[in-house]
Amino acid sequence: MRLFVAVWPPAAVLDAIEALHRPVDGGGRWTRRDQWHVTLRFLGDADPEEVAAALATVDARPAEAVLGPAVGLLGRGVVQVPVAGLDAVAAAVVAATGHLGRPPEDRPFRGHLTLARIAGRPPDAVLGQPCAGRFAVDAVHLVSSTLGGDAARYETLASVRLA
């Protein structure tokens, strides 16, 4: 089963993201409101029961996620809103689950919320749009991802409160 560990933003943050300009003819695949999350760790194919058990051992304090300051690019083709403040939570998730799924990435954590995947450069009106917000993070979620059709479908399988 294709899995990742994530944080789901609250409705007020989703409203702010939904208000961003996302042109229909932007030349890419735009994500939907029900897909907006911050991935703390992508596991790929892993056993959900094993991951849920490992996730229950996460040793991290609640944190505050900070969006912004503006829409930008991550790499060449990911239009995203940066999300800061989750480095310690992501590190704790990796520490608890590092032996499961595909090996953790060997690069620093870059918190972000993906708005689109675009081939080429996104329209100028998209990049640089201000997007700010804050939200409390007191839980992390094990999520399954089913690919197919127009967009991935996500389902939360387990949630763990941070203490």
Secondary structure, 3 states (H helix, E strand, C coil): CEEEEEECCCHHHHHHHHCCCCCCCCCEEECCHHHCCEEEEEEEECCHHHHHHHHCCCCCCCEEEEECCECEEECCCEEEEEEECCHHHHHHHHHHHCCCCCCCCCCCCCCEEEEEEECCCCCCCCCCCECCEEEEECEEEEEEEECCCCCCEEEEEEEEECC
